[in-house]
Amino acid sequence: MLNAYILWFVVVWKHAKSDGHEDYGLLVSEKARKYAIIKELDEPVTLKDGTVVLQFEVRLQNGLECGGAYIKYIRPQDAGWDAKEFDNETPYTIMFGPDKCGSTNKVHFILKHKNPKTGKYVEHHLKFPPSVPYDKLSHVYTAILKPDNEVRILIDGEEKKKANFLSADDFEPALIPPKTIPDPDDKKPEDWDERAKIPDPDAVKPDDWDEDAPMEIVDEEATKPEGWLDDEPEEIDDPEAAKPEDWDDEEDGEWELPKIDNPKCEEAPGCGEWKRPMKQNPAYKGKWHAPMIDNPNYKGIWKPQEIPNPEYFELDKPDFDPIAAIGIEIWTMLDGILFDNILIADDEKVATSILEKTWKPKYDVEKEKEKAEEAAAGADGLSEFQKKIFDILYKVADVPFLAPYKAKIIDVIEKGEKQPNITIGILVSVVVVFVTVLFRILFGGKKPVLCHLEISKDGDLLKTFYVRVTSCKTTSSMLKDEEDMVMINKVQMAPAAYADISRLYLTDRVSMVSMGDVPPCRVTKRHVEIAAADRYPHGLEYLLEVTKLISMSDDTHVSCLSDLGDYRVTNQCLLELEECMLRRCHRMEQVFEKLYAGYLGMSLKNACLPSQKFNPFLQTIGSCRKFQCTEASSLRALPEVGGRRAT
C-alpha cells in the first residue's frame, strides 16, 4: 500500500518480513494498540455490474486472542473530506476479514446498503460466517461478489460460505425490509388477559407449611476435624515483604505488611475458630404459592396489528456504493499481524493466479517450518493425525445448525490443542454435541415457552417484559418492584433448567444460567451487590456489562462465578466497574483471568483484593491502563500496585 496515509500517533506500522521467509508485509508491531492506515484508489470501483473480487493475505504470527484483522472498503466521502481523517467512524461499503475475541470467532463480511425510501444506511451482517483458521500461518481471504446477487467467501482458495444478498436467511438484518410491521400506535385492550395460568383462588396453604424455616441449618452432628489449629490464623504477615522505596506515608497512607497464607495451615484440616458447617434444612419449604391452574379468561399473547412498513422497498439487485479507498482500522491486543497482497479485481482467475504466485510458495515454506518445529517438540506437539482431527472439528463447528453451540465448541477445541494428550476426549465431546443436536432436530424436544410478565406495585403496572424459557417449564415466578429495584424472588424450574430472559425495559439482556433454586437476588438499574444475604446467586453473568460494584462477604457462596469465567464473558464486561470489594478470593479471579487487559480498569476506583492471585491482573492494568487506586483503597497484599497514583 504505497503512498498510504498512516494515521493515529499511537500506532507503529512496520514494513517487515514474515517469519520464515523473505516476503515483506505491513506489520502490526506492538500490542494493545489502535492501528489505522488508508489508501485512496485512483478510480472508484463500482459494485453494480460484473464480478468484483476482494482478496488479501493475513498472517497471525502470534495468534489472535482479541482483535480484528479485517479490511474496510471505504465508500466515497463528502466533499472536502481528507484521508487523514480516517477513523473507526468513517463510512464504508464492505468490511471483510478475521475477527476474534471471547466467543466471537468469525471471518466478517459486513456491508452497508442505503435504504432508497429513508436515505439511511443499514449495516447487514453475513449469517453463520466461517471461522478464523486456528494456526499462525499465512492465509488468503477472498470475497467474490457476482452480478446474480451471489457472494462467496473463500479461505486459501477453498469456498467456505455461499450466500445471496437478497436472502433473509443469509444476512441480518435482511437487505429488503419486511412488508409489514407491528402498528406502534395499536394499544392492548384493558380487559385483555395474557395469563395462561393463574394461582388457584380456592387453594389454601397447608397447616404444616412453615414459610419461616431457613434453607440451611447448623449441622449439629458435625465434629471438629482432628488436628484443627484453633490458635493459628489463616493468613500471616509476609516476613519477606519490604516497604517499597517510593512509598509515601503522607500520600499513600501507612504501609502495612501484605498477608500470605499461613504455611502451618497447609497440612492441617483448617485454622482459626472452628464453626459447625451448615447443611440443608429438611424442613425447608420456602414461601408457599397457590398452585397454578388454567386461566378461564386467557386470550393469548396480545400482538399489535400489522401495518404496511413505510421503509419497505423492492429490490432486484443491491445498489452498493462504490469503493473509493481501502483502509485498515483495528484495535488488537496482540502484535505480529501481517497484511500483504491486497487486491481488488474483476476476474476470479486473476485472483487465483495471484494466490498461486504469492501466497502458495509462502504458505508451503511456513508449513514446512511448522512441521520441523513440531518434530523438534516431540511428544508435546500435535501430530499430523491430531491436526487433521482438529481441522475436521473446526469444520464441524461451522455447520449452520450448530451455530448456537459454536462458541463453546471452539472453546473446547482450542483447549484440546493446548493439551494434545486429550485429543480423543475432545473429539468425543464434539461428536456428542453434534449427535445430541441432530437428535433434537430429528425427534423434537421441548420448545421455547414465551411468557409475558408484568411488574406491578399497589395495582399500578410499572414494567412489562418477556421471558423465554428453554428446555424447562416455569412453575412459579414472582417479580416485584421496590423503589426502582427488581426483586427476583424465586424461579422454580425443572432439573437442569436454563432460562434466558430478554428484558425490554432498561434495554438489558438478561441470562440466568443453571437456575435450580434461586433465592432473592437484588438488582438495581446499574448496581450489583452480591452479599451474604444473597446465597447461591446463580445467573449473574448478565450483570457484568453494567456492574458498578462487586461486594462479597466472607460468608457469600459464589459457586456460580465459575460460569462467569467461561467463554460467554465478552470484551464489554466490567467496563463500568468502580468498586471491587472482596473479603476473600472466592472465584472472581477466574472472571478476571478470562477478560482481556485492554478492557479492564477503565473506571475502577476502589479495590479491596486481599489475594496475590489478583497480582497479574492488576499489574497488567497498571502497565496498560495506568491503573488508579484512589478513595480509600485497600490493597494490603499488593503494595506495589496500591502505591500507584493517577498521573
C-alpha positions as MATLAB code, in Angstrom:
seq = 'MLNAYILWFVVVWKHAKSDGHEDYGLLVSEKARKYAIIKELDEPVTLKDGTVVLQFEVRLQNGLECGGAYIKYIRPQDAGWDAKEFDNETPYTIMFGPDKCGSTNKVHFILKHKNPKTGKYVEHHLKFPPSVPYDKLSHVYTAILKPDNEVRILIDGEEKKKANFLSADDFEPALIPPKTIPDPDDKKPEDWDERAKIPDPDAVKPDDWDEDAPMEIVDEEATKPEGWLDDEPEEIDDPEAAKPEDWDDEEDGEWELPKIDNPKCEEAPGCGEWKRPMKQNPAYKGKWHAPMIDNPNYKGIWKPQEIPNPEYFELDKPDFDPIAAIGIEIWTMLDGILFDNILIADDEKVATSILEKTWKPKYDVEKEKEKAEEAAAGADGLSEFQKKIFDILYKVADVPFLAPYKAKIIDVIEKGEKQPNITIGILVSVVVVFVTVLFRILFGGKKPVLCHLEISKDGDLLKTFYVRVTSCKTTSSMLKDEEDMVMINKVQMAPAAYADISRLYLTDRVSMVSMGDVPPCRVTKRHVEIAAADRYPHGLEYLLEVTKLISMSDDTHVSCLSDLGDYRVTNQCLLELEECMLRRCHRMEQVFEKLYAGYLGMSLKNACLPSQKFNPFLQTIGSCRKFQCTEASSLRALPEVGGRRAT';
ca = [
       0.000    0.000    0.000;
       2.367    2.671   -1.236;
       1.744    6.346   -0.504;
      -0.902    5.426    2.045;
      -1.726    7.670    4.965;
      -0.558    6.155    8.248;
      -2.820    7.502   10.958;
      -3.018    7.864   14.752;
       0.151    8.672   16.651;
      -0.220    5.615   18.891;
       0.401    3.141   16.095;
       3.644    1.618   14.939;
       3.226    0.126   11.474;
       6.284   -1.601   10.055;
       7.240   -2.867    6.616;
       8.670   -6.182    7.781;
       9.423   -9.736    6.745;
       7.141  -12.558    7.698;
       8.717  -15.132    9.978;
      10.273  -17.964    7.970;
      10.827  -16.331    4.570;
      11.856  -13.145    2.809;
       8.420  -11.826    1.865;
       7.555   -8.406    3.285;
       4.214   -7.170    4.531;
       2.516   -4.481    6.613;
       3.128   -5.444   10.246;
       1.266   -4.644   13.459;
       4.340   -4.305   15.647;
       3.055   -3.519   19.150;
       0.448   -4.979   21.467;
      -2.708   -3.326   22.793;
      -2.750   -0.543   20.227;
      -5.098    1.033   17.740;
      -3.935    0.982   14.134;
      -5.171    2.803   11.057;
      -3.905    3.211    7.501;
      -5.728    4.137    4.292;
      -5.028    4.188    0.554;
      -7.307    6.113   -1.780;
      -7.899    4.496   -5.167;
      -7.205    6.332   -8.416;
     -10.713    5.488   -9.598;
     -13.684    4.231   -7.530;
     -14.573    0.572   -8.050;
     -18.244    0.079   -8.866;
     -20.100   -2.899   -7.396;
     -23.224   -2.604   -9.545;
     -22.175   -4.528  -12.639;
     -19.984   -7.534  -13.224;
     -17.887   -9.605  -10.856;
     -15.793   -7.978   -8.126;
     -13.150   -9.918   -6.190;
     -11.800   -8.658   -2.848;
      -8.711  -10.526   -1.670;
      -5.886  -10.097    0.830;
      -3.438  -12.112    2.911;
      -3.102  -12.063    6.679;
      -0.706  -13.907    8.910;
      -1.432  -14.010   12.653;
       2.100  -14.777   13.778;
       1.185  -14.641   17.472;
      -2.393  -15.789   17.069;
      -5.451  -13.600   17.560;
      -6.892  -13.510   21.075;
      -8.859  -10.291   20.998;
      -8.831   -8.088   17.946;
      -9.533   -7.807   14.271;
      -7.510   -8.346   11.112;
     -10.096   -7.126    8.636;
     -10.110   -4.552    5.851;
     -12.632   -1.784    5.285;
     -13.578   -0.881    1.739;
     -14.419    2.802    2.061;
     -17.219    4.429    0.099;
     -16.838    7.926   -1.449;
     -16.884   10.581    1.260;
     -18.422   14.033    1.351;
     -16.710   16.893   -0.443;
     -13.770   18.275    1.491;
     -13.057   15.021    3.329;
      -9.362   14.320    3.865;
      -7.988   10.779    4.061;
      -6.091   11.836    7.173;
      -9.476   11.987    8.920;
      -9.961    8.220    8.512;
     -11.001    6.554   11.773;
     -13.454    3.977   13.107;
     -16.395    6.265   12.267;
     -15.520    6.623    8.575;
     -18.396    5.158    6.494;
     -17.560    2.069    4.473;
     -19.303   -0.135    1.935;
     -17.872   -3.515    2.974;
     -15.878   -4.767    5.959;
     -14.253   -8.134    5.385;
     -11.790  -10.279    7.311;
     -10.956  -12.125   10.546;
     -12.216  -11.004   13.940;
     -11.815  -12.873   17.192;
     -12.455  -12.008   20.825;
     -14.012  -14.123   23.543;
     -16.837  -16.103   21.973;
     -16.509  -14.199   18.674;
     -14.524  -16.165   16.084;
     -15.550  -15.311   12.554;
     -14.497  -14.031    9.177;
     -16.639  -10.905    8.988;
     -18.491   -9.914    5.865;
     -20.463   -6.780    6.659;
     -21.984   -4.465    4.083;
     -23.762   -1.143    4.330;
     -26.681   -0.565    1.993;
     -28.699    2.620    1.548;
     -32.453    2.346    2.006;
     -33.932    4.188   -1.016;
     -37.058    5.089    0.982;
     -35.361    6.647    4.011;
     -31.937    7.513    2.632;
     -30.352    5.875    5.690;
     -27.533    3.343    5.541;
     -28.174   -0.003    7.232;
     -25.442   -2.416    8.319;
     -26.047   -6.017    7.214;
     -24.039   -8.949    8.637;
     -23.456  -12.258    6.883;
     -25.088  -15.021    8.921;
     -23.021  -18.026   10.003;
     -19.677  -16.780    8.647;
     -16.703  -19.173    8.586;
     -14.266  -19.356   11.494;
     -10.764  -17.921   11.513;
      -8.087  -20.591   10.852;
      -6.573  -21.628   14.152;
      -2.873  -21.730   13.160;
      -0.237  -18.985   12.810;
       0.373  -19.342    9.078;
      -0.428  -17.003    6.190;
      -3.970  -17.278    4.842;
      -5.766  -15.702    1.896;
      -9.261  -14.305    2.402;
     -11.345  -13.859   -0.740;
     -14.847  -12.440   -1.246;
     -16.355  -12.833   -4.714;
     -19.369  -10.630   -5.489;
     -21.298  -11.877   -8.523;
     -23.802   -9.969  -10.694;
     -26.507  -12.548   -9.874;
     -26.526  -11.325   -6.221;
     -24.331  -14.202   -5.057;
     -21.378  -13.732   -2.716;
     -18.812  -16.426   -1.994;
     -16.280  -16.417    0.849;
     -13.060  -18.364    0.270;
     -10.133  -19.091    2.565;
      -6.930  -20.173    0.820;
      -8.909  -20.607   -2.376;
     -11.400  -23.022   -0.806;
     -15.042  -21.977   -0.640;
     -16.269  -21.721    2.955;
     -19.548  -19.867    2.529;
     -22.015  -19.007   -0.230;
     -24.861  -16.544    0.242;
     -27.361  -14.407   -1.644;
     -27.598  -10.691   -0.955;
     -31.390  -10.697   -1.206;
     -31.985  -13.728    1.013;
     -33.258  -13.069    4.523;
     -31.654  -16.376    5.515;
     -28.175  -15.108    4.665;
     -27.992  -11.572    6.097;
     -29.058   -9.991    9.359;
     -30.974   -7.799    9.005;
     -32.223   -8.660    5.532;
     -31.454   -6.115    2.806;
     -35.146   -5.958    1.911;
     -37.188   -4.865    4.965;
     -40.412   -6.730    5.866;
     -43.565   -5.636    4.059;
     -45.471   -5.136    7.299;
     -44.544   -4.088   10.819;
     -46.437   -4.001   14.137;
     -48.529   -0.861   14.441;
     -46.735    1.312   17.048;
     -49.995    3.127   17.810;
     -52.028   -0.016   18.428;
     -52.805   -0.463   22.127;
     -53.706   -3.583   24.043;
     -57.308   -3.547   25.338;
     -57.525   -3.090   29.084;
     -59.503   -6.311   29.529;
     -57.062   -8.432   27.511;
     -55.788  -11.225   29.764;
     -52.497  -12.810   28.653;
     -52.034  -15.052   31.670;
     -52.242  -18.666   30.540;
     -52.065  -19.808   34.161;
     -53.269  -18.140   37.329;
     -52.947  -19.036   41.020;
     -55.810  -21.253   42.146;
     -58.034  -18.873   44.150;
     -59.504  -21.794   46.084;
     -56.154  -23.224   47.182;
     -55.232  -22.990   50.865;
     -51.802  -23.223   52.401;
     -51.370  -26.480   54.341;
     -51.306  -26.092   58.122;
     -47.881  -27.730   58.367;
     -46.251  -25.420   55.783;
     -43.625  -23.346   57.609;
     -42.554  -20.396   55.449;
     -40.080  -19.201   58.072;
     -37.984  -22.352   58.116;
     -34.460  -21.429   56.889;
     -32.954  -23.009   53.799;
     -29.908  -24.132   55.794;
     -29.357  -25.047   59.413;
     -26.307  -25.767   61.545;
     -25.149  -29.363   61.314;
     -25.284  -30.332   64.993;
     -23.774  -33.739   64.237;
     -20.595  -32.286   62.772;
     -17.412  -32.576   64.818;
     -14.218  -30.607   64.606;
     -11.624  -32.460   62.496;
      -8.678  -33.848   64.364;
      -5.646  -31.593   64.078;
      -7.603  -28.371   63.585;
      -5.376  -25.415   64.589;
      -7.676  -23.141   66.597;
      -4.971  -20.662   67.551;
      -3.463  -20.243   64.094;
      -4.752  -17.518   61.730;
      -5.409  -18.424   58.115;
      -3.159  -15.577   56.962;
       0.002  -14.088   58.438;
       2.195  -11.095   57.647;
       4.660  -11.804   54.865;
       8.052  -11.934   56.634;
       9.899  -11.334   53.361;
       7.939   -8.258   52.320;
       9.634   -4.876   52.378;
       8.217   -1.404   52.197;
       8.600   -0.032   48.638;
      11.235    2.662   48.327;
       8.837    5.096   46.682;
       6.116    4.634   49.327;
       4.992    7.989   50.744;
       3.134    7.613   54.066;
       1.578   11.056   53.773;
       0.267   10.451   50.277;
      -0.220    6.684   50.287;
      -1.158    6.132   53.922;
       0.511    3.935   56.498;
       2.150    0.951   54.819;
       1.064   -2.462   56.090;
       2.722   -5.799   55.606;
       0.921   -7.839   52.956;
      -0.699  -11.082   54.029;
       0.236  -14.577   52.875;
      -1.337  -17.967   53.533;
      -0.231  -19.435   56.845;
       2.119  -22.340   55.965;
       1.052  -24.189   59.138;
      -2.463  -24.428   57.755;
      -1.417  -26.183   54.561;
      -1.048  -29.577   56.234;
      -3.787  -29.074   58.823;
      -7.509  -29.598   58.116;
      -8.093  -25.959   58.988;
      -7.138  -22.929   61.063;
      -8.877  -20.366   63.203;
     -12.090  -20.671   65.133;
     -13.928  -23.816   64.071;
     -17.631  -23.492   63.407;
     -20.113  -26.190   62.632;
     -20.933  -26.175   58.917;
     -24.374  -25.540   57.526;
     -26.498  -28.244   55.946;
     -29.748  -28.277   54.017;
     -32.780  -27.960   56.237;
     -35.097  -30.937   55.626;
     -37.990  -28.823   56.920;
     -37.366  -26.016   54.437;
     -40.239  -25.413   52.049;
     -39.886  -21.737   51.223;
     -42.700  -19.345   50.573;
     -45.977  -21.069   49.772;
     -47.664  -20.264   46.487;
     -51.018  -21.427   45.326;
     -50.786  -23.996   42.508;
     -51.347  -22.673   39.018;
     -54.488  -23.527   37.073;
     -55.692  -22.724   33.547;
     -56.939  -19.155   33.295;
     -60.563  -19.202   32.062;
     -60.138  -15.619   30.775;
     -56.935  -16.308   28.855;
     -56.917  -14.720   25.381;
     -53.370  -15.455   24.312;
     -50.402  -13.149   23.920;
     -51.598   -9.842   22.528;
     -49.880   -8.564   19.422;
     -50.403   -5.226   17.711;
     -51.939   -5.270   14.263;
     -49.635   -5.326   11.266;
     -49.454   -2.236    9.066;
     -47.544   -1.565    5.820;
     -43.881   -0.857    6.509;
     -43.085    2.691    5.330;
     -39.436    1.650    4.901;
     -40.221   -1.334    2.686;
     -38.864   -1.389   -0.839;
     -38.463   -3.957   -3.582;
     -35.067   -4.747   -4.991;
     -33.785   -6.837   -7.874;
     -30.142   -6.023   -7.261;
     -28.356   -4.282   -4.365;
     -27.332   -0.696   -5.011;
     -23.956   -0.715   -3.262;
     -21.847    2.422   -3.084;
     -18.532    2.233   -4.963;
     -15.228    1.540   -3.238;
     -13.136    4.726   -3.173;
     -10.417    3.671   -0.727;
      -9.029    0.704    1.170;
      -8.444    1.077    4.892;
      -7.259   -0.956    7.849;
      -8.641    0.234   11.174;
      -8.214   -2.210   14.051;
      -7.694   -2.411   17.788;
      -5.772   -5.508   18.779;
      -4.320   -6.914   21.975;
      -1.558   -8.846   20.169;
       1.204   -7.891   17.763;
       2.534   -9.867   14.810;
      -0.450   -9.371   12.480;
       0.929   -9.044    8.946;
      -1.116   -7.882    5.932;
       0.031   -8.499    2.367;
      -1.087   -8.589   -1.284;
      -4.332   -6.616   -1.027;
      -6.235   -6.979   -4.289;
      -9.419   -5.750   -5.972;
     -10.079   -7.469   -9.308;
     -12.894   -8.084  -11.769;
     -11.762  -11.596  -12.698;
     -11.653  -14.631  -10.417;
      -8.810  -16.098  -12.474;
      -6.624  -13.081  -11.736;
      -7.206  -13.503   -8.005;
      -6.456  -17.230   -8.227;
      -3.271  -16.533  -10.171;
      -2.086  -14.024   -7.555;
      -2.865  -16.549   -4.840;
      -0.810  -19.258   -6.535;
       2.139  -16.967   -7.248;
       2.378  -15.083   -3.950;
       0.644  -16.981   -1.178;
       1.153  -20.656   -2.095;
       5.001  -20.662   -2.060;
       4.977  -18.641    1.141;
       2.486  -20.967    2.807;
       4.470  -24.063    1.790;
       7.616  -22.634    3.405;
       5.721  -21.768    6.577;
       4.123  -25.210    6.680;
       7.480  -26.980    6.364;
       8.937  -24.806    9.108;
       5.964  -25.630   11.316;
       6.452  -29.360   10.714;
      10.125  -29.084   11.630;
       9.262  -27.278   14.856;
       6.658  -29.912   15.692;
       9.175  -32.679   15.107;
      11.631  -30.912   17.393;
       8.916  -30.513   20.023;
       8.393  -34.274   20.078;
       5.521  -35.713   22.064;
       4.467  -32.311   23.369;
       3.408  -31.111   19.902;
       0.418  -32.008   17.783;
       0.858  -34.922   15.400;
      -0.360  -34.746   11.807;
      -3.197  -37.081   12.759;
      -4.229  -34.779   15.598;
      -4.017  -31.746   13.328;
      -6.354  -33.404   10.862;
      -8.785  -34.177   13.682;
      -8.773  -30.578   14.870;
      -9.162  -29.337   11.307;
     -12.258  -31.534   10.951;
     -13.603  -30.322   14.293;
     -13.257  -26.691   13.224;
     -15.247  -27.514   10.098;
     -17.893  -29.218   12.243;
     -18.146  -26.034   14.319;
     -19.079  -24.138   11.147;
     -22.139  -26.318   10.469;
     -25.079  -23.834   10.490;
     -27.417  -25.769   12.801;
     -24.635  -25.876   15.415;
     -24.420  -22.070   15.454;
     -25.871  -21.733   18.997;
     -23.129  -24.064   20.249;
     -20.284  -22.781   18.052;
     -18.566  -20.617   20.652;
     -18.495  -23.438   23.188;
     -17.275  -25.978   20.616;
     -14.460  -23.642   19.511;
     -13.512  -23.120   23.149;
     -13.312  -26.893   23.723;
     -11.256  -27.406   20.551;
      -8.772  -24.665   21.449;
      -8.282  -26.156   24.896;
      -7.658  -29.518   23.258;
      -4.953  -28.057   21.016;
      -3.091  -26.937   24.106;
      -3.359  -30.447   25.596;
      -2.615  -32.938   22.786;
      -2.973  -35.894   25.135;
      -6.752  -35.382   25.359;
      -7.419  -35.179   21.611;
      -9.685  -38.243   21.613;
     -11.659  -36.855   24.545;
     -12.191  -33.588   22.691;
     -13.297  -35.488   19.585;
     -15.795  -37.488   21.626;
     -17.137  -34.311   23.286;
     -17.789  -32.565   19.977;
     -19.339  -35.688   18.454;
     -21.673  -35.979   21.463;
     -22.798  -32.364   20.974;
     -23.298  -32.978   17.249;
     -25.367  -36.121   17.781;
     -27.404  -34.528   20.584;
     -28.338  -31.515   18.475;
     -29.104  -33.711   15.461;
     -31.326  -35.931   17.628;
     -33.246  -32.896   18.856;
     -33.759  -31.666   15.311;
     -34.976  -35.046   14.052;
     -37.085  -36.094   17.005;
     -38.035  -32.796   18.535;
     -37.716  -31.641   22.085;
     -39.058  -29.099   24.471;
     -39.952  -25.943   22.626;
     -39.164  -22.479   23.968;
     -42.008  -21.094   26.060;
     -42.646  -17.369   25.774;
     -44.196  -15.926   28.919;
     -45.378  -12.345   29.227;
     -44.735  -10.962   32.719;
     -45.769   -7.733   34.354;
     -44.245   -5.948   37.330;
     -46.804   -4.114   39.388;
     -46.898   -2.244   42.680;
     -50.045   -1.311   44.518;
     -52.046   -2.322   41.469;
     -50.184    0.007   39.079;
     -48.385   -1.507   36.114;
     -44.719   -0.492   36.183;
     -42.830   -2.712   33.774;
     -43.577   -5.381   31.185;
     -41.186   -7.788   29.561;
     -40.978  -11.222   28.027;
     -39.345  -14.330   29.453;
     -38.221  -17.081   27.113;
     -37.678  -20.375   28.907;
     -35.886  -23.147   27.050;
     -35.729  -26.858   27.897;
     -37.702  -26.453   31.093;
     -41.078  -25.460   32.429;
     -41.657  -22.437   34.634;
     -43.718  -23.456   37.654;
     -43.744  -20.170   39.508;
     -42.336  -16.702   39.073;
     -42.811  -13.692   41.322;
     -41.370  -10.288   40.467;
     -41.877   -7.078   42.398;
     -40.653   -3.531   42.134;
     -39.447   -1.711   45.248;
     -38.002    1.756   44.772;
     -36.826    1.028   41.241;
     -35.402   -2.308   42.350;
     -36.289   -5.562   40.662;
     -36.668   -8.443   43.092;
     -36.316  -11.876   41.578;
     -37.878  -13.745   44.470;
     -37.871  -17.246   43.145;
     -37.874  -19.075   39.848;
     -38.528  -22.782   40.237;
     -37.504  -24.840   37.248;
     -37.336  -28.453   36.243;
     -33.964  -30.163   36.830;
     -31.119  -28.875   34.639;
     -33.203  -25.851   33.780;
     -31.950  -22.998   31.661;
     -33.689  -19.652   31.468;
     -32.897  -16.864   29.059;
     -34.658  -13.619   29.867;
     -34.664  -10.746   27.389;
     -35.926   -7.710   29.249;
     -37.392   -4.963   27.149;
     -37.137   -2.366   29.880;
     -33.730   -0.905   30.777;
     -32.541   -2.314   27.411;
     -30.553   -5.013   29.215;
     -30.127   -8.599   28.096;
     -30.515  -10.980   30.987;
     -29.220  -14.521   31.115;
     -29.859  -16.798   34.071;
     -27.771  -19.923   33.900;
     -28.238  -23.237   35.735;
     -31.031  -21.970   37.943;
     -32.297  -24.755   40.123;
     -33.489  -22.770   43.109;
     -32.667  -19.083   43.224;
     -33.083  -17.119   46.460;
     -33.711  -13.361   46.369;
     -31.212  -11.526   44.187;
     -31.484   -7.743   44.327;
     -30.659   -5.872   41.155;
     -30.914   -2.112   40.712;
     -30.590   -0.199   37.460;
     -26.801   -0.122   37.237;
     -25.633   -1.573   40.529;
     -24.952   -5.125   41.573;
     -24.210   -6.199   45.115;
     -23.523   -9.822   45.924;
     -23.783  -10.021   49.708;
     -24.132  -12.714   52.355;
     -27.917  -12.372   52.291;
     -27.984  -13.369   48.624;
     -26.942  -17.004   48.838;
     -26.144  -19.011   45.728;
     -26.662  -16.089   43.301;
     -26.826  -18.130   40.106;
     -27.017  -16.466   36.763;
     -25.305  -13.125   37.337;
     -23.492  -13.227   34.012;
     -25.933  -10.788   32.504;
     -24.992   -8.133   35.043;
     -21.312   -7.861   34.166;
     -21.796   -5.247   31.490;
     -23.496   -2.773   33.850;
     -21.843   -3.670   37.139;
     -20.502   -0.744   39.129;
     -19.907   -2.527   42.439;
     -18.944   -6.084   43.314;
     -19.089   -6.748   47.044;
     -18.664  -10.182   48.604;
     -18.560  -11.013   52.298;
     -16.726  -13.946   53.850;
     -19.910  -15.992   54.002;
     -21.065  -15.480   50.439;
     -21.478  -18.617   48.377;
     -20.292  -17.813   44.875;
     -20.029  -21.166   43.137;
     -21.902  -19.681   40.190;
     -18.992  -17.399   39.352;
     -17.288  -20.237   37.544;
     -19.992  -19.669   34.906;
     -18.922  -16.053   34.583;
     -15.359  -17.023   33.778;
     -16.168  -19.176   30.778;
     -16.469  -18.376   27.083;
     -19.607  -16.282   27.478;
     -17.665  -13.405   29.057;
     -17.242  -10.667   26.431;
     -14.999   -7.699   25.934;
     -17.752   -5.436   27.265;
     -17.704   -6.902   30.772;
     -16.747   -4.819   33.796;
     -16.172   -1.679   31.755;
     -18.096    0.303   34.363;
     -16.767   -1.442   37.473;
     -15.948    1.257   40.044;
     -15.552   -0.798   43.205;
     -14.421   -4.361   43.744;
     -14.586   -5.244   47.420;
     -13.668   -8.868   48.073;
     -13.101  -10.020   51.635;
     -11.907  -13.338   50.273;
     -10.843  -14.532   46.840;
     -13.942  -16.534   46.082;
     -13.748  -17.109   42.330;
     -13.565  -13.631   40.921;
     -10.014  -14.251   39.762;
     -11.478  -16.727   37.272;
     -13.514  -13.904   35.806;
     -10.541  -11.550   35.603;
      -8.350  -14.223   34.020;
     -10.802  -14.623   31.127;
     -11.134  -10.927   30.428;
      -8.612   -9.015   28.379;
      -6.469   -6.330   29.940;
      -7.409   -3.743   27.356;
     -10.989   -3.740   28.600;
     -10.411   -3.556   32.354;
      -9.676   -0.934   34.938;
     -11.138    1.953   32.973;
     -13.473    3.020   35.778;
     -12.117    1.142   38.815;
     -11.532    3.487   41.745;
     -11.817    1.445   44.926;
     -10.487   -2.060   45.344;
     -10.043   -4.469   48.187;
      -8.413   -7.566   46.722;
      -6.756   -9.470   49.580;
      -5.139  -12.185   47.464;
      -1.988  -12.306   45.398;
      -3.949  -14.274   42.806;
      -5.067  -10.890   41.514;
      -1.499   -9.643   41.147;
      -1.103  -10.437   37.404;
      -4.449   -8.801   36.692;
      -3.575   -5.590   38.485;
      -0.046   -5.401   37.137;
      -1.402   -5.728   33.608;
      -3.838   -2.934   34.282;
      -1.101   -0.856   35.804;
       1.094   -1.118   32.731;
      -1.655   -0.970   30.131;
      -4.218    1.383   31.627;
      -2.296    3.356   34.279;
      -4.312    1.631   36.956;
      -5.561    4.023   39.626;
      -6.413    3.197   43.230;
      -7.973    6.176   44.964;
     -10.643    6.974   47.532;
      -9.662    4.754   50.475;
      -8.262    1.812   48.550;
      -7.198   -1.288   50.410;
      -4.586   -3.385   48.632;
      -2.626   -4.855   51.508;
      -1.327   -7.802   49.542;
      -0.189   -5.654   46.628;
       1.682   -2.611   47.936;
       3.480   -2.098   44.642;
       0.084   -1.625   42.995;
      -1.591    0.230   45.814;
       1.238    2.748   45.715;
       0.423    3.862   42.187;
      -1.338    7.140   41.771;
      -3.081    8.854   38.925;
      -0.812   10.703   36.544;
];
